[in-house]
Amino acid sequence: MLRKYIFKSLLLVFASSTVLAQNTAWFELNQSYKSGIELLEKGKYAAAAGQFSQVDQSTTRSSANVEITPEISLLKENAQYYLALCALELGNDDAEGLFLKFIAQHPVNSNTKLAFYQVGRSYFGQKNYPKVVEWLTKLDRNSLSGKESAEYRFKLAYSYFELKDFKNAEPLFAQLKNEQNNYTEQSIYYYAYLNYLNKNYRVALTEFERLKGSKDYENSYPYYISAMYFLDKRYDDVINYAVPILKSTKQLYETEMLRIIGASYFAKSDYKNAAIYYQNFQQRDLGKTQNNQDNYQIGYTWFKLKDYKKAIAELEKLSSADEYFQNGMIALGESFLKTNNKQGARNAFFKASKLTVDKELQEEGLFNYAKLSYELDFHQVALDATQLFIKTYPRSNKIDSAKTLLGEILLSTKNYKDAIDILESIPNKNREAKEVYQKVTYYRGLEFYNERAFQNAISVFMRSNASVVDPEIESLSTYWLAEAMYEVRKFGESVDNFEKFLDLPASRKTDVFNYANYALGYAAFEHESYRKAATHFSRFLQGNERDRNTINDAVLRLADSYFVLKDYGDALTYYNRIVSSNATGEDYALFQRGMIQGLQGQNDEKIATHKSLLQQYPKSNYADDAGFEIAYTYFIKNDFDIAKNDLSALIAKYPRSSYVPRALITIGLVQLNQDQDDAAIETFKRVVSEYTTTDEAKLALESIKNIYLERSDAAGFLAYANTTSIGNLSTSEQDNITFQAANNRFLKGDYQGTFESVNAYFDKFPNKPIHDKHAKFIRAESLVKLNRPNESIPDYEYILNDWTSDYTERALISISKIYLSQKKYNEAIVHLKKLELTSEYRAHYGYAINNLMESYANINMPDETMLYAQFVRDFEKSSQEEKYRADLYAGKANLIIGDKAEALKYFTLVADKTQTVTGAEAKYNVAKLQFEKGDYKTSLATAMDLTNKMSSHDYWLAKAFILIADNYLALKDTFQAKSTLQSIIDNYESDDDDILATAKEKLAAIK
């Protein structure tokens, strides 16, 4: 290039030399100039500078022979230019000054533009890029063309690049990269690089890929291609491109490429290969460029490969609080956990929880920090952290686990109440939550139990058993649930839970397993399941119990169970065991022994045993019991005087005993048995007045009432009762007593007294007496018994106005009987129909249909008669005799309607089947039909058969004899007819029917 510039100058010089050749002086000047050019071209800048200096410093004087022309001036100007150029090439300090001087003195010289370029070019070689920019920017870039322009633009662009003025550098590289010149590859490289820096990765990648095959850049551009593949997440392309290049070439950025390859394998979760390249990276890098991301990814790689020590070593390098730091702390925490360093893990999770870069990681960090704080016994810290988690992340997928953790923390601090509250807010508990919930509810139940808040204890024990995970907790919770049930007297549930406890396999490991048999025995006893109680008291005694008092109590309760079961032999065995061992409770055992003897009818032995009790244990709690039983046993033996004396002595000796009112009651009973009713009343009155609040006082008042009622003196009792504190009887009670006095008279058959007492009852209680219907019923019944039936009808009708009364059916029967007896069949039918339709008792229905049949027959209504005859035959409760009677009435009905053949059929059937009054009547009707048919001999024989076989039925026997007389008369045997009629008149005793009148009338007609 220098040669070209020199050549241009020579042309100018040589053009003038023709003119000046004749002038020897100018020739020499020109020769010096020419020599300088030649030396300059050869790079002999100092020698050249000497020649140019001679030209510049020549002092040619004017002469007549020589003319100073513009060409000579140009020669000198050019010499100044080349002198500055030599100084520049020699690195002289005055080079820049010389150029500036030249430019200032010769602004229009053709070398002035070259001066700018040459200075810039020189500075470029010195890497003085500010000076390059300063000089080259003074040059009009359009003044250059071809290679000079390419060189100028590249060096200016590169100077901008070195000065970080990428904005001015990039357009120049952009021009050059697409031209064919010596700077194309370099321009492509730097243009791609600038776009890489500006994150224009697509452009950068396109340009870097143009360099493939370039020898000059083969050691550098692969790094950038790999980096951009990586940034574009083309991890397979990174691996497929970079790995072979590293194997085949020596890369300038090999360390970075190893990092990128490792990161690509990491992104693909190929941790094994990632570890290989990360190790190579670290060996070359020696920690110089390894950053937080590298620390995290390398550490996480080792974590995934389960090399937790290496993972920890790398993750602990994390320093700045960025997204990698937070991720790293989570992995570091997990790694510490794998190496059983919970404290280290806790610290790591705590750091993660304090960063807000990734909310999910912050959440995970806080949860694990809380959990590890609990596991390391930092309970208050754990409590605060867990509560913060629940408050901060209420919708977290770990919320249930957090609540479970909080429950565990509260469990460890014995805050069972709050633990239950938090755990119950978990809708679907997992196994861990159920286990914690099972425990906290169990321990909360124990708290309630110890506070005697048994209902609350039951509630939480039941909740504990609804979330079973730990079998031992289940068994203990079941045991204490049973105990709590016992305390609230739910003995059945207590028994069920004790049995469940004993059936649970885990229960055998508990300290209360055998004791549960004892507790179950008590619960079963209270539940009146005495056989079960005996079974479990017995099992308890077969166990390993060491407490003697508990053992003795179990023996006594076992004996009590057998006692209630009336298994007196086994009961005595266990009572006697206590007696023979002189154990605690011997006095009670003696008392019970005596009671058994009494129950077995051994009253004398009972008395002897209880007397022995009083002799051995005069101050026993059972002394008054024994004293009473001795006296009461004498009472049972009818030794009334001894009983009375002993009872009186008991009252005197134990005036405050609970047996005193019972003793007085028994004395009163003795007096009643001795017909000392007045004395008994006084004794009972003492109980009422002195022991008002006892059950015996009520019993005494009742006994007094019974005595008065026995005397039918309700008014006398009510007068007394109103003087007592417990006899302040209500109107209803007085009503009951007054009525009871009247009813007692009715039950005794004192019908006149009943009539009067009922009237008095209604007089005392005129407005809605309680027993109005019952009273009217017994009054009506009494009037019937007193042969005053018509007076009873209003009472019966009153009762029948209420179809819901207990006395309705009985009233219907009674009033229908009255009408039937009075032959008022229509009235009877009205009440019998009601009875038929409304009766609840089948017997009453049977009564109704039978009497309806007879009533309809008596008023000559054959159709209704036959209908009810059929009802009687169909009624499942009808007796055979009632069915025969139905056939009889069916026959009668057929007679009325004129169907004698059908009637004869029914009469014959009945007569052949029964010899009761029904059969007698049917037999008579058969004979009568035969007579009416004119078959006198057959009729006579039938009537004779009746008199021979059914002679106990006087009326129908007499009717048969009258019919016999009619047959004799029809057969012209007048003597026999008269004799028969006379026999009836002489022997028939009843005047209540038509027999005698008919016989006399017929006998008179024959005479």
Secondary structure by P-SEA (a helix, b strand, c coil): caaaaaaaaaaaaaaacccccccaaaaaaaaaaaaaaaaaaacaaaaaaaaaaaaaaccccccccccccaaaaaaaaaaaaaaaaaaaaacccaaaaaaaaaaaacccccaaaaaaaaaaaaaaaacaaaaaaaaaaacccccccaaaaaaaaaaaaaaaaaacaaaaaaaaaaaaaaccccaaaaaaaaaaaaaaaacaaaaaaaaaaaacccccccccaaaaaaaaaaaacaaaaaaaccaaaaacccccaaaaaaaaaaaaaaaacaaaaaaaaaaaaaaaaccccccaaaaaaaaaaaaaacaaaaaaaaaaacccccaaaaaaaaaaaaaaaaacaaaaaaaaaaaaaaccccaaaaaaaaaaaaaaaaaacaaaaaaaaaaaaaaacccccaaaaaaaaaaaaaaaacaaaaaaaaaaacccccaaaaaaaaaaaaaaaaaaaaacaaaaaaaaaaaaaaccccaaaaaaaaaaaaaaaaaacaaaaaaaaaaaaaaccccccccaaaaaaaaaaaaaaaacaaaaaaaaaaaaaacccccaaaaaaaaaaaaaaaaaacaaaaaaaaaaaaaaacccaaaaaaaaaaaaaaaacaaaaaaaaaaaaaaacccccaaaaaaaaaaaaaaaacaaaaaaaaaaaaaaacccccaaaaaaaaaaaaaaaacaaaaaaaaaaaaaaaccccaaaaaaaaaaaaaaaaaccaaaaaaaaaacccccccaaaaaaaaaaaaaaaaaacaaaaaaaaaaaaaaaccccccaaaaaaaaaaaaaaaacccccaaaaaaaaaccccccaaaaaaaaaaaaaaaacaaaaaaaaaaaaaaccccaaaaaaaaaaaaaaaaaacaaaaaaaaaaaaaacccccaaaaaaaaaaaaaaaaaacaaaaaaaaaaaaaaccccaaaaaaaaaaaaaaaaacaaaaaaaaaaaaaaccccaaaaaaaaaaaaaaaaaaacaaaaaaaaaaaaaacccccccaaaaaaaaaaaaac
